Amino acid sequence: MSTIVGVWNFQRQSSEALALQGQQLMNNLRMYPSDASAVWQDEDIFLGCHDRWITEESVNQTVPYHDPISGLVITADAIIDNREELFEALGISRAEGSTLSDVLLILRAYQKWEEHTPQHLVGDFAFMIWDTKKHQLYGARDWSGNRTLYYYHTSSQFAFSTLMEPLFQTGDIQKKMSTPWMAEFLTMAGMTESLDIKGTVYEDILQLPPAHAIILTEQHSHIFQYGTLLPEEPLHLRSNGEYEEAFRDVFTQAVKSKVRTRLGVASTLSGGLDSGAVVSYAAKILAEQGKSLQTYSYVPIAGFDDWTSSTLVPDERPYIEETLKYIGNVQGNYLDFADRNPLTEVDSWLDFLEMPYKYFENSFWIRGIFEQAQQQGAGVLLTGARGNFTISWGPALDYYAVLLKKFQWTKLYRELKLYGHKTGVGRSRLLPIIHSKAFPKWNQTAASKDRPNPLVWINSELARQTGMVERVQQQEEWLVGREVQNAFDIRLEKFKNLAIANKNGAMTSKISEHYGVWERDPTSDARVVRFCLSIPVGQYVQEGMDRALIRRATAGDLPDKVRLNQKVRGMQPADWVQRMQPQWSSFTGELRDLCKDPKVAAWMNTTTIMKALEKVGEHPQANAAAHPATRMLMRSLIVGRFIRNLA
């Protein structure tokens, strides 16, 4: 991976001044692991790259690269996965392709397809190409936004970077928080940060959205979406066996491309289907290459007071052990990170994310695993993070609701009987749930009463000034609609909503840059996504089996204890409050101090925070991990620290 920067000065400042400005950008990249650092400058434009050589082909590459014949110059942060397909399309021989770096492959693609280039690329990428003949800058970001690309555009210059912090070193903009972005962050439900796919936490810095490209000349700029992950048409095959074989083909292709590195390969591993499938496929592929796979599995701290229900498994070791024994060619590592918790991680995450965040529960073990991977020499860390919506999707109860609405009662009766046998849940418990999913508007009033007030966290005056009060009121119908969304709509939104991709991509890109270990997720590979979205729902739920496609397709790849498990699921990490108990008084003390700070109070509703402190108390039990008030307190501390650090 690489961190890239660039600045185009429209006022033709001296080459010495431009070089100094460019070097200031580059200086901010020194803290990140790299194998080489280079710059390119010509008249009014400067490009730079702090390069990490992940693949064999990238060793000793020169980035930025200038092609004197075409007059094109490229700087890029990229791994391209469909190399063989591109070689054929571009007329590149296998001999030449074996040594061609991904950066030069992108340049060759641009020479043929120009602004349509990213439509032909599969992988993780953010790049900028300067055309010395046209005096034009072109750039693009990958389909899922797995690499970040920030910029600002003023009347005097355009500057871009993988990170936001270097852009403040040009002296052209100030570090000022974006009021609209923060107002949305404090009112949006769930993990959503902002619906503005171009906006960031800073007023003057924008981001190129996922699946978008930019064309910039001195006269104008144009940003456009070049494509979507949604398939063009459904895939109809003749049998279950053909769907299973097609799945194995596309998933093997994705995993094989994701393990391409000159360094070691590691993977996260839980007791479930997604990471298990990734590890199983990767271990076989690596064995053929004479390599082995390291896996890292989070486990709760010793003495964890398990407060969860009988259907949840906070400690997935029994299932992980079965997977490791069954697969082979894997070295498993169980990590409890006993000295860490969400509170100990806040400063580190704020530092490399450059923004506040909501997903704190897993922060300590995610960062810990990256540290382990770095220490053990991994260049790639595999995950199965998106699998719930691709390879292991299959919501049985939503599908049964469709059968109910279509009056397919005989099939529904048979499915429920089989499903109950596999899950241990009787029809008397399932039918009311299925009925509510089939006819959600009948339960709409009750759902509305239980919906939390989206304005509870934001300063009331800020909400009024930013129009959030009116916006929330106007969105009432939309919010209710979300509550009655079925699993099919939710799944499509995961891939259509680029705000979600921005959040996921920022974390993936920045933690990878920080540790020099590239996070790669085969379950979010563009080819896998399109395949999984194109096949009929009946492949995902059948014979009383949810997540049916992957359960069938991994026969022989995963142990039956994991593959056919429909009775329990993993929960990570249920022990986060128990981990924080020794520091709880300092945690609550800091929150009270933040509530007294007028800079913090200008953004957040400190009255609500104080009430939550009273509700949670000074000695919470482990089960407070599931309480909304406890979660709001942790998020409030994260935002409060960010505001203070900015001041």
Phi, psi and omega per residue, in radians:
M1 nan 2.868 -3.087
S2 -2.485 2.686 2.914
T3 -1.862 2.248 -3.059
I4 -2.072 2.640 3.116
V5 -2.502 2.842 3.047
G6 -2.997 2.706 3.074
V7 -2.545 2.312 3.090
W8 -2.023 1.994 -3.116
N9 -1.694 2.113 -3.063
F10 -1.433 -0.203 -3.033
Q11 -1.734 0.189 3.068
R12 0.933 0.866 3.088
Q13 -1.192 2.916 -3.080
S14 -1.068 2.659 3.140
S15 -1.081 -0.568 3.114
E16 -1.167 -0.725 3.130
A17 -1.162 -0.694 3.126
L18 -1.157 -0.727 3.121
A19 -1.082 -0.707 3.118
L20 -1.119 -0.767 3.125
Q21 -1.098 -0.752 3.114
G22 -1.115 -0.674 3.141
Q23 -1.183 -0.560 3.056
Q24 -1.108 -0.664 3.048
L25 -1.093 -0.816 -3.088
M26 -1.157 -0.599 -3.112
N27 -1.039 -0.525 -3.129
N28 -1.300 -0.121 -3.118
L29 -1.696 -0.097 -3.016
R30 -1.104 -0.449 -3.089
M31 -1.284 -0.204 -3.077
Y32 -1.658 2.478 -3.136
P33 -1.014 2.402 3.128
S34 -2.725 2.859 3.069
D35 -1.918 -0.320 3.140
A36 -2.814 2.787 3.119
S37 -2.487 2.320 -3.098
A38 -2.610 2.775 3.117
V39 -2.382 2.807 3.040
W40 -2.464 2.397 -3.094
Q41 -2.488 2.483 3.092
D42 -2.691 2.029 3.141
E43 0.912 -1.774 -2.972
D44 -1.837 0.193 -3.124
I45 -2.282 2.499 3.136
F46 -2.263 2.308 3.071
L47 -2.222 2.509 3.138
G48 -2.497 2.807 3.122
C49 -2.655 2.294 3.021
H50 -1.854 1.766 -2.807
D51 -1.749 2.351 3.031
R52 -2.021 2.131 -3.057
W53 -1.525 1.735 -3.098
I54 -1.567 -0.712 -3.106
T55 -1.762 2.840 3.099
E56 -1.046 -0.679 -3.066
E57 -1.224 -0.348 -3.085
S58 -1.494 -0.209 -3.092
V59 -1.068 2.248 3.111
N60 1.152 0.255 3.064
Q61 -1.195 2.712 3.087
T62 -1.881 1.992 3.112
V63 -2.352 2.170 0.087
P64 -1.125 2.572 3.112
Y65 -1.983 2.303 3.135
H66 -1.949 2.130 3.052
D67 -1.696 1.849 -3.042
P68 -1.144 -0.422 -3.118
I69 -1.285 -0.875 -3.120
S70 -1.461 -0.338 -3.080
G71 1.341 0.289 -3.135
L72 -1.694 2.496 3.084
V73 -2.253 2.292 -3.100
I74 -2.180 2.412 2.879
T75 -2.176 2.398 -2.962
A76 -2.656 2.618 2.974
D77 -2.101 1.716 -2.922
A78 -2.724 2.515 2.801
I79 -2.242 2.143 -3.113
I80 -1.769 2.262 -3.006
D81 -1.711 -0.434 -3.103
N82 -1.752 0.879 -3.056
R83 -1.060 -0.822 -3.086
E84 -1.048 -0.720 3.114
E85 -1.093 -0.711 3.129
L86 -1.215 -0.657 3.101
F87 -0.993 -0.769 -3.117
E88 -1.173 -0.766 -3.095
A89 -1.181 -0.533 -3.076
L90 -1.726 0.018 3.127
G91 1.222 0.585 3.140
I92 -1.662 2.212 -3.112
S93 -1.202 2.762 3.130
R94 -1.091 -0.625 -3.139
A95 -1.138 -0.798 3.128
E96 -1.195 -0.712 -3.102
G97 -1.119 -0.498 -3.089
S98 -1.116 -0.376 3.141
T99 -2.040 -0.017 -3.076
L100 -1.366 2.188 -3.130
S101 -1.263 2.799 3.124
D102 -1.127 -0.590 3.125
V103 -1.110 -0.804 3.121
L104 -1.212 -0.514 3.087
L105 -1.142 -0.696 3.071
I106 -1.093 -0.727 -3.136
L107 -1.117 -0.727 3.104
R108 -1.104 -0.693 3.112
A109 -1.111 -0.686 -3.129
Y110 -1.173 -0.588 3.112
Q111 -1.118 -0.432 3.120
K112 -1.667 -0.777 -2.972
W113 -1.867 -0.185 3.125
E114 0.875 -2.157 -3.012
E115 -1.174 -0.232 3.114
H116 -1.575 0.066 -3.049
T117 -0.926 -0.890 -3.045
P118 -1.083 -0.368 3.082
Q119 -1.077 -0.415 -3.081
H120 -1.719 -0.043 -3.057
L121 -1.767 2.440 2.985
V122 -2.135 2.263 3.139
G123 2.547 -2.858 3.087
D124 -1.891 2.149 -3.094
F125 -2.752 2.580 2.889
A126 -2.531 2.192 -3.082
F127 -2.563 2.768 3.018
M128 -2.290 2.375 3.125
I129 -2.164 2.183 3.104
W130 -1.756 2.218 3.092
D131 -1.773 1.868 -3.074
T132 -1.194 -0.427 -3.118
K133 -1.434 -0.734 -3.141
K134 -1.507 -0.225 -3.031
H135 0.963 0.971 -3.038
Q136 -2.420 2.506 3.100
L137 -1.958 2.287 3.114
Y138 -2.247 2.387 3.118
G139 -2.564 2.853 3.139
A140 -2.683 2.757 3.105
R141 -2.199 2.547 -2.985
D142 -1.145 2.949 -3.017
W143 -0.957 -0.744 -3.075
S144 -1.745 0.024 3.127
G145 1.225 0.528 -3.098
N146 -1.246 -0.247 3.002
R147 -2.105 2.454 -3.107
T148 -1.616 2.677 3.059
L149 -2.623 1.849 -3.115
Y150 -1.794 2.735 3.133
Y151 -2.777 2.872 2.868
Y152 -2.377 2.686 -3.060
H153 -2.396 1.939 3.103
T154 -2.021 -3.133 3.126
S155 -1.201 -0.349 -3.072
S156 -1.761 -0.440 -3.108
Q157 -2.883 2.887 3.044
F158 -2.153 2.245 3.122
A159 -2.296 2.532 3.141
F160 -2.422 2.808 3.135
S161 -2.899 2.708 2.988
T162 -1.094 -0.538 -3.078
L163 -2.071 2.810 3.138
M164 -1.455 -0.682 -3.016
E165 -0.956 -0.772 -3.137
P166 -1.018 -0.518 -3.083
L167 -1.144 -0.451 3.117
F168 -1.313 -0.240 -3.105
Q169 -1.429 -0.129 3.141
T170 -1.360 -0.272 3.119
G171 1.412 0.112 -3.074
D172 -1.670 -0.346 -3.120
I173 -2.360 2.818 -3.139
Q174 -1.912 2.689 3.133
K175 -1.468 1.546 -3.114
K176 -2.187 2.295 -3.103
M177 -1.172 2.508 3.094
S178 -1.441 2.022 -3.141
T179 -1.094 -0.827 3.124
P180 -1.042 -0.728 -3.124
W181 -1.108 -0.830 -3.104
M182 -1.173 -0.631 3.108
A183 -1.086 -0.709 3.095
E184 -1.217 -0.703 3.115
F185 -0.975 -0.696 -3.072
L186 -1.440 -0.148 -3.123
T187 -2.097 -0.285 -3.107
M188 -1.293 2.412 -3.130
A189 -1.294 2.768 3.067
G190 1.124 -2.489 -3.083
M191 -1.608 -0.043 -3.093
T192 -1.071 2.369 -3.136
E193 -1.655 -0.931 -3.115
S194 -2.772 2.555 3.106
L195 -1.444 -0.192 3.116
D196 -1.379 1.820 -3.028
I197 -1.282 -0.225 3.079
K198 -1.731 -0.360 -3.040
G199 -1.364 2.827 3.054
T200 -2.372 3.135 3.130
V201 -1.141 -0.307 -3.126
Y202 -1.825 2.452 -3.016
E203 -1.047 -0.725 -3.005
D204 -1.703 -0.050 -3.110
I205 -1.904 2.290 3.083
L206 -1.987 2.951 3.036
Q207 -2.231 2.530 3.008
L208 -1.279 2.130 -3.080
P209 -1.167 2.785 3.023
P210 -1.002 2.612 3.117
A211 1.030 0.479 3.130
H212 -2.150 2.732 3.047
A213 -2.262 2.816 3.121
I214 -2.293 2.399 2.997
I215 -2.101 2.203 -3.057
L216 -2.272 2.225 2.952
T217 -2.154 3.075 3.123
E218 -1.163 -0.428 -3.082
Q219 -1.559 -0.581 -3.074
H220 -2.721 2.907 3.022
S221 -2.309 2.590 -3.096
H222 -2.445 2.112 3.077
I223 -1.975 2.299 -3.083
F224 -2.547 2.657 3.071
Q225 -1.483 2.200 -3.050
Y226 -1.619 -0.155 -3.136
G227 3.071 -3.087 3.140
T228 -2.463 2.723 3.113
L229 -1.407 -0.188 -3.138
L230 -1.192 2.382 -3.101
P231 -1.201 2.669 -3.130
E232 -1.288 -0.573 -3.128
E233 -2.691 2.734 -3.136
P234 -1.219 2.719 3.120
L235 -1.809 2.151 3.139
H236 -2.051 1.987 3.071
L237 -1.973 3.034 -2.953
R238 -1.562 -0.373 -3.026
S239 -2.696 2.885 3.035
N240 -0.972 -0.739 -3.105
G241 -1.056 -0.651 3.131
E242 -1.215 -0.659 3.078
Y243 -1.134 -0.718 -3.139
E244 -1.128 -0.748 3.127
E245 -1.146 -0.700 3.106
A246 -1.125 -0.686 3.082
F247 -1.067 -0.834 -3.111
R248 -1.071 -0.656 3.140
D249 -1.128 -0.887 -3.061
V250 -1.230 -0.596 -3.131
F251 -1.291 -0.651 3.055
T252 -1.062 -0.764 3.117
Q253 -1.034 -0.759 -3.117
A254 -1.172 -0.826 -3.116
V255 -1.126 -0.735 -3.137
K256 -1.033 -0.718 3.141
S257 -1.238 -0.515 -3.086
K258 -1.369 -0.365 3.132
V259 -1.603 0.109 -3.123
R260 -1.253 1.837 3.127
T261 -2.792 2.652 3.063
R262 -1.470 -0.155 -3.083
L263 -1.831 -2.913 3.131
G264 -1.332 2.858 3.108
V265 -2.122 2.329 3.108
A266 -2.282 2.945 3.137
S267 -2.678 2.581 2.913
T268 -1.318 2.664 3.134
L269 -2.596 2.076 3.016
S270 -1.838 -2.916 3.127
G271 -1.668 0.247 -3.050
G272 -1.807 -2.903 -3.016
L273 -1.424 -0.704 -2.990
D274 -1.140 -1.076 -3.141
S275 -1.157 -0.553 3.094
G276 -1.080 -0.758 3.113
A277 -1.143 -0.739 3.118
V278 -1.030 -0.840 -3.105
V279 -1.135 -0.731 -3.135
S280 -1.059 -0.849 -3.138
Y281 -1.163 -0.742 -3.103
A282 -1.130 -0.720 -3.105
A283 -1.063 -0.691 3.134
K284 -1.199 -0.772 -3.137
I285 -1.098 -0.754 -3.137
L286 -1.183 -0.590 3.103
A287 -1.066 -0.665 3.095
E288 -1.149 -0.420 3.135
Q289 -1.660 0.027 -3.119
G290 1.326 0.406 3.128
K291 -2.034 2.804 3.035
S292 -2.048 2.982 -3.058
L293 -2.074 2.304 3.011
Q294 -1.653 2.348 3.058
T295 -2.117 2.588 -3.129
Y296 -2.187 2.222 -3.091
S297 -2.221 2.176 3.060
Y298 -1.290 2.382 3.023
V299 -2.330 2.667 -3.123
P300 -1.161 2.830 3.108
I301 -1.187 2.732 3.089
A302 -1.068 2.417 3.134
G303 1.417 0.252 3.141
F304 -1.041 2.277 3.117
D305 -1.517 1.673 -3.026
D306 -1.259 1.914 -3.109
W307 -1.795 -0.012 -3.002
T308 -1.365 2.939 -3.129
S309 -1.342 3.003 -3.090
S310 -1.206 -0.270 3.140
T311 -1.615 -0.031 -3.135
L312 -1.964 2.520 -3.117
V313 -2.200 1.707 3.099
P314 -1.206 -0.537 3.122
D315 -1.902 1.840 -3.022
E316 -1.639 0.220 -3.081
R317 -0.910 -0.781 -3.130
P318 -1.000 -0.643 3.137
Y319 -1.355 -0.665 3.103
I320 -1.094 -0.753 3.141
E321 -1.068 -0.699 3.102
E322 -1.067 -0.755 -3.140
T323 -1.108 -0.810 -3.116
L324 -1.085 -0.756 3.139
K325 -1.139 -0.633 -3.053
Y326 -1.312 -0.666 -3.000
I327 -1.377 -0.930 -3.055
G328 1.410 2.915 -3.105
N329 1.008 0.553 -3.110
V330 -2.354 2.368 3.013
Q331 -1.859 1.904 -3.072
G332 -1.523 2.519 3.093
N333 -2.288 2.118 3.069
Y334 -1.702 2.192 -3.014
L335 -2.229 2.145 3.119
D336 -1.818 -0.223 3.119
F337 0.776 0.949 -3.001
A338 -1.052 -0.412 -3.112
D339 -1.612 0.168 -3.059
R340 -2.169 2.728 3.050
N341 -2.802 3.037 -3.117
P342 -0.994 -0.527 -3.122
L343 -1.241 -0.672 -3.127
T344 -1.203 -0.270 -3.026
E345 -1.682 -0.208 -2.946
V346 -0.998 -0.874 -3.079
D347 -1.083 -0.706 -3.139
S348 -1.119 -0.773 -3.117
W349 -1.210 -0.705 3.084
L350 -1.093 -0.597 -3.118
D351 -1.154 -0.912 -3.051
F352 -1.537 -0.362 3.057
L353 -1.382 -0.501 -3.140
E354 1.170 0.372 -3.118
M355 -2.848 2.820 3.028
P356 -1.219 2.839 -3.100
Y357 -2.535 2.817 -3.110
K358 -1.929 -0.426 -3.002
Y359 -1.522 1.202 -3.022
F360 -1.495 -0.453 -2.965
E361 -1.006 -0.701 -3.088
N362 -1.634 0.037 -2.974
S363 -1.045 -0.679 -3.029
F364 -1.222 -0.679 -3.110
W365 -1.461 -0.487 3.072
I366 -1.103 -0.859 -3.138
R367 -1.148 -0.671 3.128
G368 -1.086 -0.679 3.121
I369 -1.170 -0.695 3.084
F370 -1.089 -0.681 3.098
E371 -1.088 -0.764 3.111
Q372 -1.073 -0.776 -3.140
A373 -1.086 -0.721 3.107
Q374 -1.090 -0.814 -3.106
Q375 -1.120 -0.519 -3.110
Q376 -1.662 0.208 2.986
G377 1.377 0.433 3.124
A378 -1.384 2.475 3.005
G379 -1.737 -0.406 -3.102
V380 -2.301 2.371 3.011
L381 -2.072 1.967 -3.140
L382 -1.418 2.564 3.003
T383 -2.422 2.981 3.014
G384 -2.170 0.670 -2.931
A385 -1.069 -0.551 -3.051
R386 -1.731 0.080 -3.014
G387 -1.054 -0.535 -3.124
N388 -1.018 -0.406 -3.115
F389 -1.933 0.040 3.102
T390 -2.208 -1.562 -2.949
I391 -1.236 -0.531 -3.096
S392 -1.963 0.377 3.077
W393 -1.195 2.700 3.111
G394 2.693 1.234 -3.084
P395 -1.402 1.777 -3.025
A396 -1.069 -0.809 -3.024
L397 -1.176 -0.612 3.061
D398 -1.167 -0.652 3.099
Y399 -1.173 -0.704 3.120
Y400 -1.156 -0.532 3.064
A401 -1.119 -0.639 3.081
V402 -1.126 -0.746 3.104
L403 -1.069 -0.688 3.122
L404 -1.101 -0.797 -3.114
K405 -1.162 -0.515 -3.133
K406 -1.579 0.117 3.104
F407 1.086 0.487 3.076
Q408 -1.573 1.138 -2.954
W409 -1.291 -0.569 3.113
T410 -1.120 -0.790 3.104
K411 -1.147 -0.702 3.127
L412 -1.079 -0.764 -3.137
Y413 -1.038 -0.790 -3.134
R414 -1.147 -0.748 -3.141
E415 -1.090 -0.766 -3.121
L416 -1.106 -0.668 3.114
K417 -1.090 -0.793 3.137
L418 -1.208 -0.729 3.141
Y419 -1.104 -0.746 3.107
G420 -1.071 -0.667 3.114
H421 -1.131 -0.700 -3.089
K422 -1.329 -0.527 -3.067
T423 -1.793 -0.309 -3.079
G424 1.368 0.309 -3.135
V425 -1.954 2.228 -3.076
G426 -1.373 2.822 -3.117
R427 -1.114 -0.538 -3.124
S428 -1.105 -0.501 3.087
R429 -1.486 -0.539 -3.055
L430 -1.392 -0.663 -3.017
L431 -1.055 -0.757 3.098
P432 -1.081 -0.618 3.124
I433 -1.178 -0.770 -3.138
I434 -1.123 -0.709 3.132
H435 -1.089 -0.735 -3.141
S436 -1.168 -0.539 3.089
K437 -1.314 -0.604 -3.138
A438 -1.262 -0.613 -3.094
F439 -2.246 1.174 -2.996
P440 -1.118 -0.509 -3.076
K441 -1.186 -0.378 3.092
W442 -1.149 -0.437 -3.114
N443 -1.870 0.232 -3.014
Q444 -1.131 -0.715 -3.096
T445 -1.095 -0.799 3.134
A446 -1.107 -0.697 3.137
A447 -1.106 -0.691 -3.123
S448 -1.113 -0.644 -3.138
K449 -1.153 -0.582 -3.092
D450 -1.503 -0.163 -3.077
R451 -1.243 2.260 3.130
P452 -1.141 2.640 3.115
N453 -1.257 2.039 -3.085
P454 -1.188 -0.229 -3.112
L455 -1.670 0.104 -3.001
V456 -1.236 -0.417 -3.007
W457 -1.683 -0.374 -3.026
I458 -1.616 2.572 3.028
N459 -0.986 2.256 -3.024
S460 -1.085 -0.649 3.133
E461 -1.214 -0.682 3.080
L462 -1.103 -0.716 3.109
A463 -1.049 -0.693 3.134
R464 -1.206 -0.810 -3.096
Q465 -1.108 -0.645 -3.094
T466 -1.530 -0.023 3.141
G467 1.318 0.250 -3.108
M468 -1.169 -0.534 3.119
V469 -1.054 -0.866 3.136
E470 -1.144 -0.694 -3.122
R471 -1.120 -0.719 3.120
V472 -1.122 -0.727 3.116
Q473 -1.112 -0.724 3.129
Q474 -1.178 -0.477 -3.103
Q475 -1.555 0.109 -3.108
E476 -0.967 -0.783 -3.136
E477 -1.125 -0.694 3.115
W478 -1.127 -0.729 -3.139
L479 -1.117 -0.759 3.092
V480 -1.087 -0.704 3.112
G481 -1.044 -0.681 3.109
R482 -1.122 -0.628 -3.115
E483 -1.152 -0.490 -3.119
V484 -1.798 0.168 3.087
Q485 -1.068 2.468 3.016
N486 -1.590 3.034 -3.066
A487 -1.116 -0.443 -3.134
F488 -1.222 -0.766 3.117
D489 -1.171 -0.736 -3.129
I490 -1.066 -0.720 -3.139
R491 -1.093 -0.823 3.131
L492 -1.079 -0.661 3.140
E493 -1.098 -0.592 3.133
K494 -1.028 -0.493 -3.096
F495 -1.846 -0.311 3.088
K496 -1.563 -0.556 -3.047
N497 -1.423 1.828 -3.085
L498 -1.315 -0.252 3.025
A499 -1.137 -0.653 3.070
I500 -1.137 -0.746 3.121
A501 -1.097 -0.645 3.094
N502 -1.041 -0.816 -3.125
K503 -1.080 -0.870 -3.121
N504 -1.102 -0.723 -3.087
G505 -1.172 -0.651 3.135
A506 -1.083 -0.753 3.138
M507 -1.175 -0.840 -3.121
T508 -1.022 -0.849 -3.068
S509 -1.167 -0.820 -2.971
K510 -1.333 -0.624 3.089
I511 -1.246 -0.558 3.058
S512 -1.132 -0.783 3.118
E513 -1.080 -0.714 -3.055
H514 -1.106 -0.683 -3.075
Y515 -1.823 -0.078 3.141
G516 1.214 0.398 3.123
V517 -2.163 2.091 -3.006
W518 -1.469 2.029 3.047
E519 -1.303 2.221 -3.107
R520 -2.310 2.263 -3.043
D521 -2.121 1.801 3.125
P522 -1.090 -0.434 -3.124
T523 -1.279 -0.209 3.076
S524 -1.961 0.185 3.034
D525 -0.995 2.378 -3.063
A526 -0.994 -0.626 -3.139
R527 -1.208 -0.674 3.113
V528 -1.189 -0.766 3.142
V529 -1.031 -0.866 -3.104
R530 -1.115 -0.688 3.104
F531 -1.093 -0.846 -3.064
C532 -1.164 -0.568 3.116
L533 -1.360 -0.234 -3.021
S534 -1.651 -0.214 -3.017
I535 -1.708 2.715 -3.044
P536 -1.141 2.617 -3.121
V537 -1.093 -0.458 3.118
G538 -1.099 -0.314 3.046
Q539 -1.355 -0.366 -3.097
Y540 -1.635 -0.406 3.108
V541 -2.381 2.074 3.086
Q542 -2.882 2.630 3.124
E543 0.946 0.702 3.116
G544 1.246 0.253 -3.066
M545 -1.980 2.104 2.979
D546 -1.450 2.893 -3.105
R547 0.821 0.726 -2.910
A548 -1.174 -0.629 -3.064
L549 -1.076 -0.879 -3.090
I550 -1.228 -0.572 3.108
R551 -1.113 -0.701 3.121
R552 -1.293 -0.762 -3.013
A553 -1.219 -0.405 -3.109
T554 -1.714 0.257 3.014
A555 -1.036 2.146 -3.059
G556 1.635 -0.224 3.114
D557 -1.829 -0.512 -3.141
L558 -2.245 2.612 3.098
P559 -1.176 2.577 -3.096
D560 -1.067 -0.510 3.116
K561 -1.038 -0.580 3.095
V562 -1.597 -0.823 -3.018
R563 -1.090 -0.672 -3.049
L564 -1.840 0.151 -3.125
N565 -1.237 2.006 3.066
Q566 -2.141 0.160 -3.040
K567 -1.760 -0.506 -3.134
V568 -2.390 2.771 3.071
R569 -2.429 2.694 -3.116
G570 -1.269 2.667 3.070
M571 -2.372 2.106 -3.121
Q572 -2.195 2.458 -0.443
P573 -1.815 2.042 -3.093
A574 -1.214 -0.189 -3.028
D575 -1.739 0.249 -2.995
W576 -1.154 -0.641 3.112
V577 -1.234 -0.735 3.115
Q578 -1.059 -0.631 3.086
R579 -1.089 -0.597 -3.057
M580 -1.520 -0.143 -3.044
Q581 -0.930 -0.737 3.109
P582 -1.109 -0.386 -3.119
Q583 -1.885 0.213 -2.995
W584 -1.110 -0.670 -3.122
S585 -1.161 -0.669 3.093
S586 -1.227 -0.590 3.080
F587 -1.085 -0.902 -3.132
T588 -1.201 -0.573 3.100
G589 -1.119 -0.725 3.110
E590 -1.142 -0.658 3.119
L591 -1.123 -0.733 3.114
R592 -1.113 -0.665 3.117
D593 -1.156 -0.715 3.112
L594 -1.105 -0.637 -3.134
C595 -1.160 -0.384 3.106
K596 -1.493 -0.211 -3.080
D597 -1.431 2.060 -3.113
P598 -1.088 -0.487 3.114
K599 -1.154 -0.654 3.117
V600 -1.316 -0.770 -3.115
A601 -1.097 -0.400 3.115
A602 -1.184 -0.327 -3.103
W603 -1.911 -0.699 -3.018
M604 -1.939 2.713 3.112
N605 -1.429 1.628 -3.057
T606 -1.192 -0.453 3.084
T607 -1.100 -0.755 3.103
T608 -1.104 -0.698 -3.135
I609 -1.122 -0.754 3.134
M610 -1.126 -0.656 3.094
K611 -1.143 -0.678 3.106
A612 -1.135 -0.655 3.081
L613 -1.053 -0.742 3.119
E614 -1.140 -0.709 -3.098
K615 -1.166 -0.721 -3.097
V616 -1.348 -0.671 3.113
G617 1.447 -3.134 -3.067
E618 -1.616 -0.180 -3.102
H619 -2.361 1.128 -3.104
P620 -1.213 2.602 3.049
Q621 -1.488 2.983 -3.094
A622 -1.039 -0.558 -3.094
N623 -1.259 -0.121 3.043
A624 -1.133 -0.197 3.107
A625 -1.034 -0.455 -3.096
A626 -1.659 -0.073 -3.070
H627 -1.409 2.316 3.128
P628 -1.011 -0.634 -3.126
A629 -1.120 -0.699 3.139
T630 -1.140 -0.734 3.132
R631 -1.129 -0.697 3.128
M632 -1.125 -0.629 3.128
L633 -1.091 -0.763 -3.126
M634 -1.161 -0.733 3.112
R635 -1.129 -0.622 3.139
S636 -1.142 -0.682 3.109
L637 -1.126 -0.713 -3.138
I638 -1.076 -0.833 -3.135
V639 -1.163 -0.712 3.135
G640 -1.057 -0.762 3.117
R641 -1.129 -0.710 3.134
F642 -1.049 -0.777 -3.134
I643 -1.105 -0.761 3.133
R644 -1.127 -0.745 -3.127
N645 -1.113 -0.532 -3.114
L646 -1.313 -0.521 -3.050
A647 -1.173 nan nan
